């Protein structure tokens, strides 16, 4: 616990604010996923059939996207509740949208014969050509839904 406090104290003021925003946004989306239908959470997004566009963004916008990515991942690693890929992707989307940064949110599935459910799902968020959340192993999943904002 003391190590986490020291790490937080070592962050810059901007990083501390983004961490707190990320933490609160993760809590809101985790609660919302438990209480609301998924369609309600994605209502403000535009659903696409496939990724047929690439939004080229200025360097400073991409840097902001990566800073938000780090803040969401850092906060997710410190929540007492489960902050899995879907919660992280929705939180990143919301934080990016607040700053006027366009992006894409993906849902994917794959077969998993080793689990009881026989299927695994994954969510990730992309800004420009950079994946900001859920990048690890995303290429193994078949995309079933694509949501765009901005």
Order of alpha helices (4+ residues) and beta strands (2+ residues): alpha-alpha-alpha-beta-alpha-alpha-beta-beta-beta-beta
